[in-house]
């Protein structure tokens, strides 16, 4: 390949490419490397600029030792390597790298061809974490079911407490499985809203009544306007959103703590707010609450798959609405759902 063709390829390839000179100390150990040439994709992939002639330790003093060791080994032996590794000093990026020596024995010049695979690595880790969480959260009720069933088997008698525990844990498993099913359907765009004329006050009342039955230790109050708030919404899906918000309010509130459901008309929006007097949510967690698989540390062992609020957000947005949370540690939390609203009709 002539120089012109090489230069066109070098300038237009999507992968990052740099030619480096590995620097060794007096003992023959690799301690740094200097950039001799880089292509335009290099800057996009690494975030580093104006690097030619500069040393890596000069550009990123905290760059990990494994990078110098790997490139030093390639320069010494002439054996190419392919690997995936992390560069925390480069904004926690992960790279898929091909490195090979240029020139014969004694050359210290190494070509590094690489791709930023940070998104892929993080997605894989998130998936692994999710599988681990799902396995744990599904295994817990199974363990309880088995223990309660074995207890009745040993006693050979009906046990009211055991039956209640079995029903509770079965309900929990059904909720987890339903969340998983909805997650798959939502992300595949397969959930359709069944919009009907509905009064938002009725949706709120029904959900509040459901949580009262399940959480008798909490006082659930509902505040609604005198006039109807009617719209074309899917009552089942909005009920699902409210059930999730109320379930979280119960989970993170002290026994006996008030939970308030407020329904109001606010301009062009109809709003439902669920407020609790729990421990609150750390400020750094608020922006991420509605992300998939995110579980905030709220002062107790986490439970659930970290998809309830994500599913709620997706369902609200499918209605053309929005959802957000307001909270302060020690002062409880308020989750608000706002839906497009054209007034009573």
Buried (B, 14 or more C-beta within 10 A) or exposed (E): EEEEEEEEEBEEEEBBBBBBBBBBEEEEEBBBBBBBBBBEBBBEBBEBEEBEEEBBBEBBEEBBEEBBEBBBBBBBEBEEBEEEBBBEBBEEBBBBBBBBBBEEEEEBBBBBBBBBBBEEBEEEEBEEEBEEBBEEBBEBBEEBBEEBEEBBEEEEEEBEEBEEBBEBBEEBBEBBEEBBEBBEBBEEEEBEBEEEEBBBBBBBBBBBEBBBEEBEEBEBEBEBEEEBBBBBBBBEBBBBBBBBBBBBBBBBBEEEBBBBBBBBBEEEBBBBBBBBBBBBBBEEBBEEBBBBBBBBEBEEEEBBBBBBBBBBBBBBEBBEBBBBBBBEEEEBBBBBBBBBBEEEE
